[in-house]
Amino acid sequence: MVNERIQKLASQIFKVNPLIQHLGLIDLEGHLLTDQSSASSVPNEPDEDRVMFYYQVGLRRGRREHFNDVYGMTEHVHIIRKNMQQLILYLPMITVYLTLDRSMTPNEVASLAEKLRNLDSKLLNDAVLSTFYSEIFEKI
């Protein structure tokens, strides 16, 4: 179940650009926080394969961090495919995975990444902290 603050963050991300088609928010341990299509106002219930995909996206972030001392931090990863594009953005405490319309230019994708990096920090912090508290309450 997606909490209200994560859902609010997802909504805000979709508002940044109408060419965002799909969004996944992943915590630093690779756990999926939400999976949602821009065509839907509610999160998807992802299947096992999609959950594993998001987990692997989270693992790749950890592996890239290994090179931070030598090469500098990875800000985002942009993948261009024949029918769509993917943008993976590493924000503090959360990874944002997006699929984008193929019509976006690399400059537009870079601009989108910058806008997402500059999202309201209170909104982002509230969303991330809400996942910590929900994990505690689930154990009680």
C-alpha positions in Angstrom: 0.0 0.0 0.0 1.4 3.4 -1.0 1.2 6.1 1.6 -0.2 9.5 1.0 3.2 11.4 1.0 4.7 9.0 -1.5 1.6 9.5 -3.7 1.9 13.2 -3.4 5.5 13.1 -4.5 4.5 10.9 -7.5 1.8 13.4 -8.5 4.3 16.2 -8.3 6.7 14.4 -10.5 4.1 13.7 -13.2 3.2 17.5 -13.1 6.8 18.4 -14.1 6.4 17.2 -17.7 3.5 15.6 -19.6 5.8 13.4 -21.5 6.5 11.3 -18.4 4.7 8.0 -19.1 5.6 5.8 -16.1 7.2 6.3 -12.7 8.7 4.0 -10.1 10.1 5.3 -6.8 12.7 3.0 -5.1 14.3 3.3 -1.7 18.0 2.9 -1.1 17.6 -0.8 -0.4 15.9 -1.4 -3.7 12.3 -1.7 -2.3 9.6 -0.3 -4.5 7.7 2.6 -2.9 5.3 3.1 -5.8 4.8 2.1 -9.4 2.4 4.3 -11.5 1.4 5.1 -15.0 0.7 8.7 -16.0 -2.6 7.5 -17.4 -3.8 6.4 -13.9 -4.5 8.4 -10.8 -3.7 5.4 -8.6 -0.6 3.2 -8.3 -0.2 -0.1 -10.1 0.1 -3.4 -8.3 3.3 -4.5 -9.9 3.9 -8.2 -10.8 6.9 -10.1 -9.5 9.1 -9.4 -12.6 8.5 -5.6 -12.3 9.3 -5.7 -8.5 12.6 -7.6 -9.4 13.4 -5.0 -12.1 13.1 -2.1 -9.6 15.2 -4.0 -7.1 17.9 -4.4 -9.7 17.7 -0.7 -10.5 18.3 0.0 -6.8 21.3 -2.4 -6.8 22.8 -0.7 -9.8 22.7 2.6 -7.9 24.8 1.0 -5.2 27.3 -0.4 -7.7 27.7 3.0 -9.3 28.4 4.6 -5.9 31.6 2.5 -5.8 33.0 4.8 -8.5 32.1 8.1 -6.9 35.5 8.7 -5.4 37.3 8.3 -8.7 34.8 9.6 -11.3 32.3 11.7 -9.2 28.7 11.1 -8.4 26.2 9.8 -11.0 23.4 12.4 -11.3 21.2 10.5 -13.7 21.2 7.7 -16.3 19.5 8.3 -19.6 18.7 5.4 -21.9 17.3 5.9 -25.4 15.4 2.9 -26.8 13.7 2.5 -30.2 10.2 3.1 -28.7 10.8 4.9 -25.5 13.4 6.4 -23.2 14.3 5.8 -19.6 15.6 8.2 -17.0 17.0 7.1 -13.7 17.6 9.9 -11.3 19.5 9.5 -8.0 18.1 11.8 -5.4 19.1 11.8 -1.8 17.5 8.7 -0.2 15.4 7.7 -3.2 15.8 6.6 -6.8 13.3 7.9 -9.4 12.8 5.6 -12.5 10.9 7.1 -15.4 9.8 6.1 -18.8 9.5 9.0 -21.2 8.0 9.6 -24.6 10.5 8.9 -27.4 10.0 12.4 -28.8 11.9 14.1 -26.0 15.3 15.3 -27.1 18.4 14.6 -24.9 18.4 18.3 -23.9 14.8 18.1 -22.8 15.6 15.0 -20.8 18.5 16.7 -19.1 16.3 19.7 -18.3 13.7 17.3 -16.8 16.4 15.7 -14.7 17.4 19.2 -13.4 13.8 20.1 -12.6 13.3 16.9 -10.7 16.6 17.5 -8.7 15.1 20.8 -7.7 11.8 19.5 -6.5 10.5 20.9 -3.2 12.9 19.4 -0.7 10.2 19.4 2.0 8.0 17.3 -0.2 10.8 14.9 -0.9 11.9 14.7 2.7 8.4 14.1 3.9 7.9 11.3 1.4 11.1 9.6 2.3 10.6 10.0 6.1 7.1 8.6 5.8 8.5 5.3 4.5 10.7 5.0 7.6 7.8 5.5 9.9 5.5 3.2 8.0 8.1 0.4 8.3 8.3 0.9 12.1 4.5 0.8 12.4 4.2 -2.4 10.2 6.5 -4.2 12.7 4.4 -3.2 15.7 
